[in-house]
Each structure stands twice: as structure tokens, then as C-alpha cells.
Amino acid sequence: MLKIVDVHYPTIQHDLVKEALDVFFDVRKIPGLKKKPSTSELIDWLKLLMADNLPDEILKNRDATKAIPPLYGALLKNEQDVHMLERLAFMARREGR
């Protein structure tokens, strides 16, 4: 897949894309989402991550149970899903104390 991406986006940050894909699939696994993020949301989110020049470490070094991915609003188009993700992260942080 990355070879195809290289042709169309030669300056793409491979490590960022790999980490973003891991986060994307983790978010898709969250039970109870009204609308799981699709390829369209993934592409929009990747564009934002790269436009903000975020390092791949921000995704790589995250604690999936306690942290919300950066710019997560691009992944979740449903307001209820956004609130649910925020609540899950809040509860995970509380339990971690």
C-alpha cells in the first residue's frame, strides 16, 4: 500500500502513516460508535496530522487506554461518538490513578 501512496504523495511521512493506521483501527474497534471512521475520515485526519507537522512519536508513544488521538474530531464525524471517546478517555485516566 505504501508504494502506491509514494507515487501520489512522494513526501508522505511513512512512520506517521503507520502509527495513524494503528490508531485508526483501534478507534474503529471501540464498541458502541454510531459511525465508525471510514477511509474518507482517515484521509482527512492524515492530511491534518501532516499539515500540523505532528511527529509520529505523538501517536507511537500514546497510551491507548488513556489518551485521545490528536485531531480526533476529523476521525469521528458524529458528535455523540466524540463525546463517548472523551468520556472513555476520562474514565480510563480516573481508573489509572
N, CA, C and O atoms as a GROMACS GRO file, in nm:
protein
  388
    1MET      N    1   0.082  -0.119   0.000
    1MET     CA    2   0.000   0.000   0.000
    1MET      C    3   0.087   0.126   0.000
    1MET      O    4   0.056   0.223  -0.070
    2LEU      N    5   0.194   0.125   0.077
    2LEU     CA    6   0.277   0.246   0.085
    2LEU      C    7   0.344   0.279  -0.047
    2LEU      O    8   0.371   0.396  -0.074
    3LYS      N    9   0.372   0.178  -0.131
    3LYS     CA   10   0.431   0.206  -0.261
    3LYS      C   11   0.334   0.285  -0.349
    3LYS      O   12   0.374   0.376  -0.420
    4ILE      N   13   0.207   0.249  -0.344
    4ILE     CA   14   0.105   0.323  -0.420
    4ILE      C   15   0.096   0.465  -0.368
    4ILE      O   16   0.085   0.560  -0.445
    5VAL      N   17   0.100   0.480  -0.238
    5VAL     CA   18   0.093   0.612  -0.175
    5VAL      C   19   0.213   0.696  -0.217
    5VAL      O   20   0.200   0.816  -0.241
    6ASP      N   21   0.332   0.634  -0.225
    6ASP     CA   22   0.454   0.706  -0.265
    6ASP      C   23   0.440   0.773  -0.401
    6ASP      O   24   0.489   0.884  -0.422
    7VAL      N   25   0.373   0.705  -0.493
    7VAL     CA   26   0.355   0.760  -0.627
    7VAL      C   27   0.274   0.889  -0.623
    7VAL      O   28   0.309   0.986  -0.690
    8HIS      N   29   0.168   0.888  -0.546
    8HIS     CA   30   0.079   1.005  -0.541
    8HIS      C   31   0.122   1.109  -0.438
    8HIS      O   32   0.095   1.228  -0.455
    9TYR      N   33   0.189   1.065  -0.333
    9TYR     CA   34   0.232   1.154  -0.225
    9TYR      C   35   0.379   1.125  -0.191
    9TYR      O   36   0.406   1.061  -0.090
   10PRO      N   37   0.472   1.170  -0.273
   10PRO     CA   38   0.613   1.135  -0.252
   10PRO      C   39   0.674   1.188  -0.123
   10PRO      O   40   0.777   1.138  -0.078
   11THR      N   41   0.613   1.288  -0.063
   11THR     CA   42   0.669   1.344   0.060
   11THR      C   43   0.601   1.292   0.186
   11THR      O   44   0.621   1.346   0.295
   12ILE      N   45   0.521   1.187   0.172
   12ILE     CA   46   0.444   1.136   0.286
   12ILE      C   47   0.539   1.082   0.394
   12ILE      O   48   0.646   1.028   0.365
   13GLN      N   49   0.497   1.097   0.516
   13GLN     CA   50   0.576   1.052   0.631
   13GLN      C   51   0.532   0.909   0.666
   13GLN      O   52   0.428   0.890   0.730
   14HIS      N   53   0.612   0.811   0.626
   14HIS     CA   54   0.573   0.671   0.641
   14HIS      C   55   0.547   0.631   0.785
   14HIS      O   56   0.450   0.560   0.813
   15ASP      N   57   0.632   0.674   0.876
   15ASP     CA   58   0.613   0.636   1.017
   15ASP      C   59   0.483   0.694   1.071
   15ASP      O   60   0.411   0.628   1.146
   16LEU      N   61   0.454   0.817   1.034
   16LEU     CA   62   0.329   0.880   1.079
   16LEU      C   63   0.209   0.804   1.024
   16LEU      O   64   0.112   0.780   1.097
   17VAL      N   65   0.214   0.766   0.899
   17VAL     CA   66   0.103   0.692   0.838
   17VAL      C   67   0.085   0.557   0.908
   17VAL      O   68  -0.028   0.517   0.937
   18LYS      N   69   0.194   0.488   0.936
   18LYS     CA   70   0.184   0.359   1.004
   18LYS      C   71   0.120   0.373   1.141
   18LYS      O   72   0.030   0.297   1.176
   19GLU      N   73   0.166   0.470   1.219
   19GLU     CA   74   0.110   0.491   1.352
   19GLU      C   75  -0.036   0.536   1.343
   19GLU      O   76  -0.119   0.493   1.423
   20ALA      N   77  -0.065   0.622   1.247
   20ALA     CA   78  -0.203   0.670   1.230
   20ALA      C   79  -0.297   0.556   1.193
   20ALA      O   80  -0.411   0.552   1.238
   21LEU      N   81  -0.250   0.463   1.111
   21LEU     CA   82  -0.332   0.348   1.076
   21LEU      C   83  -0.362   0.262   1.200
   21LEU      O   84  -0.473   0.213   1.217
   22ASP      N   85  -0.261   0.245   1.286
   22ASP     CA   86  -0.284   0.170   1.411
   22ASP      C   87  -0.392   0.238   1.495
   22ASP      O   88  -0.482   0.171   1.547
   23VAL      N   89  -0.383   0.369   1.509
   23VAL     CA   90  -0.483   0.444   1.587
   23VAL      C   91  -0.619   0.433   1.521
   23VAL      O   92  -0.719   0.408   1.589
   24PHE      N   93  -0.624   0.450   1.390
   24PHE     CA   94  -0.748   0.443   1.314
   24PHE      C   95  -0.820   0.310   1.340
   24PHE      O   96  -0.940   0.309   1.368
   25PHE      N   97  -0.746   0.200   1.330
   25PHE     CA   98  -0.809   0.069   1.351
   25PHE      C   99  -0.848   0.048   1.498
   25PHE      O  100  -0.946  -0.020   1.526
   26ASP      N  101  -0.773   0.106   1.590
   26ASP     CA  102  -0.812   0.099   1.732
   26ASP      C  103  -0.943   0.174   1.755
   26ASP      O  104  -1.031   0.125   1.826
   27VAL      N  105  -0.956   0.290   1.696
   27VAL     CA  106  -1.080   0.368   1.711
   27VAL      C  107  -1.198   0.292   1.650
   27VAL      O  108  -1.307   0.290   1.707
   28ARG      N  109  -1.176   0.230   1.536
   28ARG     CA  110  -1.283   0.153   1.472
   28ARG      C  111  -1.332   0.037   1.560
   28ARG      O  112  -1.446  -0.007   1.546
   29LYS      N  113  -1.246  -0.011   1.650
   29LYS     CA  114  -1.282  -0.124   1.736
   29LYS      C  115  -1.365  -0.082   1.858
   29LYS      O  116  -1.418  -0.168   1.929
   30ILE      N  117  -1.377   0.047   1.882
   30ILE     CA  118  -1.450   0.094   2.000
   30ILE      C  119  -1.596   0.053   1.988
   30ILE      O  120  -1.663   0.092   1.892
   31PRO      N  121  -1.645  -0.025   2.084
   31PRO     CA  122  -1.785  -0.067   2.076
   31PRO      C  123  -1.880   0.050   2.100
   31PRO      O  124  -1.852   0.139   2.180
   32GLY      N  125  -1.991   0.049   2.031
   32GLY     CA  126  -2.094   0.149   2.053
   32GLY      C  127  -2.085   0.274   1.968
   32GLY      O  128  -2.168   0.363   1.983
   33LEU      N  129  -1.986   0.283   1.880
   33LEU     CA  130  -1.979   0.400   1.793
   33LEU      C  131  -2.098   0.401   1.698
   33LEU      O  132  -2.134   0.297   1.641
   34LYS      N  133  -2.158   0.515   1.680
   34LYS     CA  134  -2.270   0.529   1.586
   34LYS      C  135  -2.220   0.518   1.443
   34LYS      O  136  -2.283   0.455   1.358
   35LYS      N  137  -2.103   0.580   1.416
   35LYS     CA  138  -2.045   0.578   1.282
   35LYS      C  139  -1.895   0.556   1.295
   35LYS      O  140  -1.821   0.647   1.333
   36LYS      N  141  -1.852   0.437   1.264
   36LYS     CA  142  -1.708   0.408   1.268
   36LYS      C  143  -1.638   0.490   1.160
   36LYS      O  144  -1.693   0.509   1.051
   37PRO      N  145  -1.517   0.539   1.189
   37PRO     CA  146  -1.446   0.618   1.088
   37PRO      C  147  -1.419   0.534   0.963
   37PRO      O  148  -1.388   0.415   0.971
   38SER      N  149  -1.432   0.598   0.849
   38SER     CA  150  -1.412   0.530   0.721
   38SER      C  151  -1.282   0.580   0.658
   38SER      O  152  -1.209   0.660   0.717
   39THR      N  153  -1.256   0.531   0.539
   39THR     CA  154  -1.135   0.572   0.466
   39THR      C  155  -1.133   0.723   0.446
   39THR      O  156  -1.027   0.786   0.455
   40SER      N  157  -1.247   0.780   0.418
   40SER     CA  158  -1.256   0.926   0.398
   40SER      C  159  -1.209   1.002   0.521
   40SER      O  160  -1.131   1.097   0.510
   41GLU      N  161  -1.256   0.960   0.639
   41GLU     CA  162  -1.212   1.025   0.763
   41GLU      C  163  -1.063   1.002   0.788
   41GLU      O  164  -0.993   1.091   0.835
   42LEU      N  165  -1.015   0.882   0.755
   42LEU     CA  166  -0.872   0.853   0.771
   42LEU      C  167  -0.788   0.948   0.686
   42LEU      O  168  -0.690   1.004   0.734
   43ILE      N  169  -0.827   0.966   0.561
   43ILE     CA  170  -0.752   1.054   0.471
   43ILE      C  171  -0.755   1.198   0.522
   43ILE      O  172  -0.653   1.266   0.523
   44ASP      N  173  -0.873   1.244   0.563
   44ASP     CA  174  -0.884   1.380   0.618
   44ASP      C  175  -0.794   1.396   0.740
   44ASP      O  176  -0.725   1.497   0.755
   45TRP      N  177  -0.795   1.295   0.828
   45TRP     CA  178  -0.715   1.301   0.951
   45TRP      C  179  -0.566   1.302   0.919
   45TRP      O  180  -0.489   1.378   0.978
   46LEU      N  181  -0.524   1.217   0.824
   46LEU     CA  182  -0.383   1.215   0.784
   46LEU      C  183  -0.339   1.350   0.728
   46LEU      O  184  -0.229   1.398   0.758
   47LYS      N  185  -0.424   1.411   0.649
   47LYS     CA  186  -0.391   1.543   0.593
   47LYS      C  187  -0.370   1.645   0.705
   47LYS      O  188  -0.277   1.725   0.701
   48LEU      N  189  -0.457   1.641   0.805
   48LEU     CA  190  -0.443   1.733   0.918
   48LEU      C  191  -0.317   1.706   0.998
   48LEU      O  192  -0.245   1.800   1.035
   49LEU      N  193  -0.289   1.579   1.025
   49LEU     CA  194  -0.168   1.544   1.100
   49LEU      C  195  -0.043   1.594   1.029
   49LEU      O  196   0.049   1.647   1.091
   50MET      N  197  -0.041   1.576   0.897
   50MET     CA  198   0.077   1.619   0.821
   50MET      C  199   0.082   1.771   0.806
   50MET      O  200   0.190   1.830   0.807
   51ALA      N  201  -0.034   1.834   0.792
   51ALA     CA  202  -0.037   1.981   0.781
   51ALA      C  203   0.014   2.045   0.909
   51ALA      O  204   0.080   2.149   0.906
   52ASP      N  205  -0.017   1.983   1.023
   52ASP     CA  206   0.030   2.034   1.153
   52ASP      C  207   0.172   1.987   1.183
   52ASP      O  208   0.229   2.023   1.286
   53ASN      N  209   0.228   1.907   1.093
   53ASN     CA  210   0.365   1.859   1.106
   53ASN      C  211   0.387   1.787   1.240
   53ASN      O  212   0.490   1.804   1.305
   54LEU      N  213   0.288   1.707   1.279
   54LEU     CA  214   0.300   1.633   1.404
   54LEU      C  215   0.397   1.517   1.387
   54LEU      O  216   0.393   1.447   1.286
   55PRO      N  217   0.485   1.496   1.484
   55PRO     CA  218   0.579   1.384   1.476
   55PRO      C  219   0.506   1.251   1.499
   55PRO      O  220   0.406   1.247   1.570
   56ASP      N  221   0.556   1.145   1.440
   56ASP     CA  222   0.493   1.014   1.457
   56ASP      C  223   0.498   0.968   1.602
   56ASP      O  224   0.416   0.886   1.644
   57GLU      N  225   0.594   1.021   1.680
   57GLU     CA  226   0.605   0.982   1.821
   57GLU      C  227   0.481   1.019   1.901
   57GLU      O  228   0.451   0.954   2.001
   58ILE      N  229   0.410   1.121   1.858
   58ILE     CA  230   0.290   1.162   1.932
   58ILE      C  231   0.184   1.054   1.925
   58ILE      O  232   0.101   1.041   2.015
   59LEU      N  233   0.186   0.975   1.819
   59LEU     CA  234   0.094   0.862   1.807
   59LEU      C  235   0.156   0.733   1.861
   59LEU      O  236   0.087   0.651   1.921
   60LYS      N  237   0.285   0.717   1.840
   60LYS     CA  238   0.355   0.595   1.879
   60LYS      C  239   0.361   0.581   2.030
   60LYS      O  240   0.344   0.471   2.082
   61ASN      N  241   0.385   0.688   2.100
   61ASN     CA  242   0.407   0.682   2.245
   61ASN      C  243   0.281   0.708   2.326
   61ASN      O  244   0.288   0.739   2.445
   62ARG      N  245   0.168   0.695   2.265
   62ARG     CA  246   0.043   0.721   2.336
   62ARG      C  247   0.001   0.599   2.416
   62ARG      O  248   0.035   0.486   2.381
   63ASP      N  249  -0.071   0.621   2.521
   63ASP     CA  250  -0.134   0.514   2.597
   63ASP      C  251  -0.276   0.505   2.546
   63ASP      O  252  -0.359   0.590   2.577
   64ALA      N  253  -0.305   0.403   2.468
   64ALA     CA  254  -0.434   0.391   2.401
   64ALA      C  255  -0.552   0.391   2.498
   64ALA      O  256  -0.663   0.428   2.461
   65THR      N  257  -0.528   0.350   2.624
   65THR     CA  258  -0.638   0.344   2.719
   65THR      C  259  -0.665   0.479   2.786
   65THR      O  260  -0.770   0.497   2.847
   66LYS      N  261  -0.571   0.572   2.775
   66LYS     CA  262  -0.586   0.698   2.849
   66LYS      C  263  -0.584   0.822   2.762
   66LYS      O  264  -0.623   0.930   2.808
   67ALA      N  265  -0.539   0.810   2.639
   67ALA     CA  266  -0.520   0.930   2.557
   67ALA      C  267  -0.614   0.931   2.437
   67ALA      O  268  -0.647   0.827   2.380
   68ILE      N  269  -0.656   1.049   2.404
   68ILE     CA  270  -0.736   1.070   2.284
   68ILE      C  271  -0.639   1.110   2.174
   68ILE      O  272  -0.551   1.194   2.196
   69PRO      N  273  -0.653   1.050   2.055
   69PRO     CA  274  -0.561   1.085   1.947
   69PRO      C  275  -0.570   1.233   1.911
   69PRO      O  276  -0.678   1.292   1.922
   70PRO      N  277  -0.460   1.293   1.870
   70PRO     CA  278  -0.465   1.434   1.830
   70PRO      C  279  -0.558   1.452   1.710
   70PRO      O  280  -0.564   1.368   1.620
   71LEU      N  281  -0.628   1.563   1.709
   71LEU     CA  282  -0.718   1.600   1.599
   71LEU      C  283  -0.824   1.493   1.573
   71LEU      O  284  -0.865   1.471   1.458
   72TYR      N  285  -0.869   1.428   1.681
   72TYR     CA  286  -0.963   1.316   1.670
   72TYR      C  287  -1.098   1.355   1.611
   72TYR      O  288  -1.171   1.269   1.563
   73GLY      N  289  -1.130   1.482   1.613
   73GLY     CA  290  -1.257   1.527   1.555
   73GLY      C  291  -1.268   1.497   1.406
   73GLY      O  292  -1.378   1.486   1.352
   74ALA      N  293  -1.154   1.485   1.339
   74ALA     CA  294  -1.155   1.451   1.196
   74ALA      C  295  -1.190   1.303   1.176
   74ALA      O  296  -1.241   1.265   1.070
   75LEU      N  297  -1.162   1.220   1.276
   75LEU     CA  298  -1.194   1.077   1.265
   75LEU      C  299  -1.340   1.049   1.296
   75LEU      O  300  -1.402   0.962   1.236
   76LEU      N  301  -1.393   1.122   1.391
   76LEU     CA  302  -1.530   1.098   1.436
   76LEU      C  303  -1.621   1.211   1.392
   76LEU      O  304  -1.608   1.324   1.440
   77LYS      N  305  -1.711   1.181   1.302
   77LYS     CA  306  -1.800   1.284   1.247
   77LYS      C  307  -1.927   1.299   1.327
   77LYS      O  308  -2.000   1.398   1.312
   78ASN      N  309  -1.956   1.202   1.412
   78ASN     CA  310  -2.078   1.204   1.491
   78ASN      C  311  -2.046   1.264   1.628
   78ASN      O  312  -1.956   1.217   1.697
   79GLU      N  313  -2.120   1.366   1.668
   79GLU     CA  314  -2.094   1.434   1.795
   79GLU      C  315  -2.108   1.340   1.915
   79GLU      O  316  -2.033   1.352   2.012
   80GLN      N  317  -2.202   1.247   1.908
   80GLN     CA  318  -2.218   1.151   2.018
   80GLN      C  319  -2.094   1.063   2.030
   80GLN      O  320  -2.052   1.029   2.141
   81ASP      N  321  -2.034   1.026   1.917
   81ASP     CA  322  -1.914   0.943   1.920
   81ASP      C  323  -1.796   1.021   1.979
   81ASP      O  324  -1.715   0.965   2.052
   82VAL      N  325  -1.787   1.149   1.947
   82VAL     CA  326  -1.682   1.234   2.003
   82VAL      C  327  -1.695   1.238   2.155
   82VAL      O  328  -1.597   1.221   2.227
   83HIS      N  329  -1.816   1.262   2.203
   83HIS     CA  330  -1.840   1.269   2.348
   83HIS      C  331  -1.811   1.134   2.414
   83HIS      O  332  -1.757   1.129   2.524
   84MET      N  333  -1.848   1.025   2.347
   84MET     CA  334  -1.822   0.893   2.404
   84MET      C  335  -1.672   0.868   2.415
   84MET      O  336  -1.626   0.816   2.517
   85LEU      N  337  -1.594   0.903   2.312
   85LEU     CA  338  -1.450   0.885   2.317
   85LEU      C  339  -1.389   0.969   2.430
   85LEU      O  340  -1.300   0.922   2.501
   86GLU      N  341  -1.436   1.091   2.446
   86GLU     CA  342  -1.387   1.177   2.553
   86GLU      C  343  -1.420   1.117   2.690
   86GLU      O  344  -1.335   1.118   2.780
   87ARG      N  345  -1.542   1.065   2.706
   87ARG     CA  346  -1.581   1.003   2.833
   87ARG      C  347  -1.497   0.879   2.861
   87ARG      O  348  -1.453   0.858   2.974
   88LEU      N  349  -1.476   0.795   2.760
   88LEU     CA  350  -1.395   0.674   2.779
   88LEU      C  351  -1.252   0.709   2.821
   88LEU      O  352  -1.196   0.645   2.910
   89ALA      N  353  -1.195   0.810   2.759
   89ALA     CA  354  -1.060   0.852   2.795
   89ALA      C  355  -1.057   0.908   2.937
   89ALA      O  356  -0.964   0.880   3.013
   90PHE      N  357  -1.159   0.986   2.973
   90PHE     CA  358  -1.166   1.043   3.107
   90PHE      C  359  -1.176   0.931   3.211
   90PHE      O  360  -1.107   0.933   3.313
   91MET      N  361  -1.263   0.833   3.185
   91MET     CA  362  -1.280   0.723   3.280
   91MET      C  363  -1.151   0.639   3.291
   91MET      O  364  -1.115   0.596   3.400
   92ALA      N  365  -1.084   0.617   3.181
   92ALA     CA  366  -0.959   0.541   3.182
   92ALA      C  367  -0.853   0.613   3.264
   92ALA      O  368  -0.778   0.551   3.339
   93ARG      N  369  -0.847   0.747   3.249
   93ARG     CA  370  -0.748   0.825   3.327
   93ARG      C  371  -0.782   0.818   3.475
   93ARG      O  372  -0.692   0.804   3.558
   94ARG      N  373  -0.910   0.826   3.510
   94ARG     CA  374  -0.951   0.818   3.650
   94ARG      C  375  -0.915   0.684   3.711
   94ARG      O  376  -0.865   0.678   3.823
   95GLU      N  377  -0.940   0.577   3.636
   95GLU     CA  378  -0.909   0.442   3.686
   95GLU      C  379  -0.760   0.420   3.699
   95GLU      O  380  -0.716   0.339   3.780
   96GLY      N  381  -0.681   0.491   3.619
   96GLY     CA  382  -0.536   0.476   3.622
   96GLY      C  383  -0.469   0.543   3.739
   96GLY      O  384  -0.350   0.520   3.763
   97ARG      N  385  -0.541   0.625   3.812
   97ARG     CA  386  -0.480   0.696   3.926
   97ARG      C  387  -0.463   0.609   4.045
   97ARG      O  388  -0.414   0.654   4.148
   0.00000   0.00000   0.00000
